[in-house]
Amino acid sequence: MIKPKTTKKETRQELESLVEAFIKAKGEIQQVDMGESGLVDGKYNTSHIGFSEPRQDRTPLNHVVAAIQQKKRPTPPTSITKTNKNKPKKKVIYDDFGEPLRWVWEDE
């Protein structure tokens, strides 16, 4: 059986109840300035930014890309013969004023 998804309302209620339980258990909420939680000693934590190492040289793979592109190209189609050369066409019959009267099938 599939477990029903929790809605945003249920998630908010759960978070509010957890905060209230924390406060009732003599918990204290500290006020922190906006953006301050991401700082270490007043500076950004640079250990996790990801630019600590110099840029590495990349291995050229032009021959691999060319091989993949060659596989993607469709093979040229073989000579296709038309079997329905004498297919009937639909022709419009007009009256003297240029208004269409009816459709007629004509063999060519």
Contacts in CASP RR format, 6 or more apart in sequence:
PFRMAT RR
TARGET T0000
AUTHOR 0000-0000-0000
METHOD contacts of the structure
MODEL  1
MIKPKTTKKETRQELESLVEAFIKAKGEIQQVDMGESGLVDGKYNTSHIG
FSEPRQDRTPLNHVVAAIQQKKRPTPPTSITKTNKNKPKKKVIYDDFGEP
LRWVWEDE
6 14 0 8 1.000
19 29 0 8 1.000
22 29 0 8 1.000
23 29 0 8 1.000
36 42 0 8 1.000
38 44 0 8 1.000
38 45 0 8 1.000
39 45 0 8 1.000
46 52 0 8 1.000
86 107 0 8 1.000
86 108 0 8 1.000
87 108 0 8 1.000
88 105 0 8 1.000
88 106 0 8 1.000
88 107 0 8 1.000
88 108 0 8 1.000
89 105 0 8 1.000
89 106 0 8 1.000
89 108 0 8 1.000
90 103 0 8 1.000
90 104 0 8 1.000
90 105 0 8 1.000
91 103 0 8 1.000
91 104 0 8 1.000
91 105 0 8 1.000
91 106 0 8 1.000
92 100 0 8 1.000
92 102 0 8 1.000
92 103 0 8 1.000
92 104 0 8 1.000
93 100 0 8 1.000
93 101 0 8 1.000
93 102 0 8 1.000
93 103 0 8 1.000
93 104 0 8 1.000
94 100 0 8 1.000
94 101 0 8 1.000
95 101 0 8 1.000
END
